[in-house]
């Protein structure tokens, strides 16, 4: 699938990117190649293949123990706040 200039303009707008005229052809080419590659991956035969938890057989991801290391200091931190109500920080309204 080949992207057009207007497609790149829409993507750049949504991503809040400001592209120069010189950059647009490079983005057309590279994003089109990425989309083509994803299309190739979709055609891979995956029937009967089990999902893997780890790419290397016999290995597992080591996880740390889920332990509480600090005490709750919520009230201590809220003592420094200018305004607190019901355990929540009150901030001035900034959106009209």
trRosetta pair geometry for C-beta under 8 A, 3 or more apart (Angstrom, degrees):
i j d omega theta_ij theta_ji phi_ij phi_ji
1 32 6.7 -143 98 -148 61 78
1 35 5.1 -69 65 124 109 128
1 36 6.3 -170 31 -73 64 71
1 39 6.7 140 -3 -45 101 144
2 28 7.8 30 -177 174 82 94
2 32 4.9 16 -130 -140 52 136
3 7 4.1 -124 -166 83 95 143
3 8 6.0 104 138 -49 125 84
3 28 5.5 -150 83 -145 98 68
3 31 5.5 -8 10 98 153 112
3 32 4.8 -139 12 -74 89 90
3 35 7.0 118 -42 11 105 147
4 7 4.8 108 52 1 68 100
4 8 7.3 -132 100 -1 42 86
4 28 7.4 -13 -166 -130 12 116
5 8 5.7 -55 -153 37 36 111
5 9 6.4 40 148 -22 67 104
5 24 6.1 36 -134 168 90 131
5 28 6.6 -36 -82 -81 57 130
6 9 5.4 -48 -146 34 36 116
6 10 6.5 38 153 -20 65 102
7 10 5.8 -55 -152 35 31 110
7 11 6.3 29 151 -17 65 107
7 28 7.9 105 68 -117 104 81
8 11 5.6 -53 -144 39 33 112
8 12 6.1 34 156 -20 66 107
8 19 7.2 -53 151 46 109 166
8 24 5.6 127 112 -151 150 86
8 27 5.0 115 -141 108 129 120
8 28 5.5 -74 -48 -74 140 75
8 31 6.9 158 -98 36 92 148
9 12 5.8 -55 -144 38 28 111
9 13 6.3 32 154 -22 63 106
9 24 7.9 4 -62 -126 75 122
10 13 5.7 -53 -149 34 30 113
10 14 6.4 26 155 -15 64 107
11 14 5.9 -58 -148 39 30 108
11 15 6.0 13 158 -5 66 114
11 17 7.9 -6 120 36 74 123
11 27 7.9 -169 79 163 131 129
11 31 7.2 142 70 -137 175 166
12 15 5.9 -64 -139 50 28 101
12 17 4.3 -94 -152 71 79 100
12 18 7.3 113 172 -89 117 16
12 19 5.0 -84 -123 -6 152 116
12 27 7.6 41 -63 154 110 169
13 16 7.5 22 179 -76 30 36
13 17 8.0 -75 -43 45 19 69
19 23 4.6 -130 -165 83 93 123
19 24 5.6 110 137 -70 132 75
19 27 6.5 -54 -130 -9 151 150
20 23 4.8 95 53 3 77 103
20 24 7.5 -126 93 -21 44 83
21 24 6.0 -40 -155 8 35 117
22 25 7.6 -55 -175 25 36 99
22 26 7.9 24 141 -5 62 111
23 26 5.7 -65 -163 41 50 112
23 27 6.1 44 147 -20 81 108
24 27 5.7 -60 -147 39 33 109
24 28 6.3 39 155 -25 68 103
25 28 5.5 -48 -145 31 35 115
25 29 6.4 31 157 -16 65 105
26 29 5.9 -57 -151 39 30 109
26 30 6.1 16 159 -9 68 112
27 30 6.1 -57 -132 45 30 100
27 31 5.6 20 172 -9 68 114
28 31 6.7 -62 -137 44 16 100
28 32 6.1 17 161 -19 57 117
29 32 6.0 -65 -149 37 21 110
29 33 6.5 19 158 -17 62 108
30 33 5.8 -55 -150 36 32 111
30 34 6.5 34 153 -21 65 104
31 34 5.5 -49 -147 34 37 114
31 35 6.4 36 155 -17 66 104
32 35 5.9 -55 -148 38 31 109
32 36 6.3 34 152 -19 65 106
33 36 5.5 -53 -146 37 33 113
33 37 6.3 36 154 -22 65 104
34 37 5.7 -53 -150 33 31 112
34 38 6.6 31 152 -17 64 103
35 38 5.7 -50 -149 35 34 111
35 39 6.5 40 149 -22 63 103
36 39 5.4 -53 -154 34 34 117
36 40 6.7 38 148 -21 65 100
37 40 5.6 -49 -153 31 36 113
37 41 6.7 37 149 -19 65 102
38 41 5.5 -51 -151 34 37 114
38 42 6.7 44 149 -26 64 100
39 42 5.6 -48 -153 26 35 115
39 43 7.2 29 152 -17 62 102
40 43 6.0 -60 -159 32 37 109
40 44 7.6 57 143 -41 62 88
41 44 5.7 -28 -164 -6 46 118
46 49 5.0 -86 -165 37 65 123
52 55 6.1 93 119 -90 146 40
53 60 7.1 0 115 -124 125 73
53 61 7.5 -120 152 -3 97 102
54 57 7.8 152 89 -88 98 21
54 59 5.0 -131 137 86 152 87
54 60 6.1 -139 -30 -106 147 33
54 61 6.3 -176 -86 -38 113 81
56 59 4.6 29 87 20 103 129
70 73 7.2 -54 158 -11 112 108
72 75 7.9 60 130 6 93 85
73 76 4.3 -48 -174 42 85 124
73 77 5.8 85 126 -23 91 96
74 77 6.2 -64 -153 37 26 104
74 78 6.3 18 156 -15 64 112
74 87 7.2 10 156 -155 129 98
75 78 5.7 -59 -143 39 32 110
75 79 6.8 49 155 -36 63 94
76 79 6.1 -45 -163 11 31 115
77 80 6.3 -59 -171 31 43 107
77 81 7.3 51 138 -34 68 101
78 81 5.1 -38 -154 12 53 122
78 84 4.7 73 -174 -101 111 158
78 87 7.3 -88 -85 -143 163 47
78 89 7.2 -143 -120 -78 89 81
81 84 5.0 93 83 -53 131 103
81 89 5.3 -125 -148 -121 149 95
81 90 8.0 119 152 34 122 67
82 90 7.9 -99 88 72 84 87
83 89 7.3 97 85 -169 68 56
83 90 3.8 -59 112 61 115 113
83 91 7.8 -178 62 -64 111 31
84 87 7.2 10 177 -116 106 10
84 88 6.8 160 -157 76 68 37
84 89 6.0 -39 -103 -102 75 46
84 90 6.5 -164 -90 2 20 90
85 88 6.0 -27 70 59 65 88
85 90 5.6 48 8 -47 103 121
91 94 7.9 -32 135 -19 108 103
93 96 8.0 99 140 -83 109 46
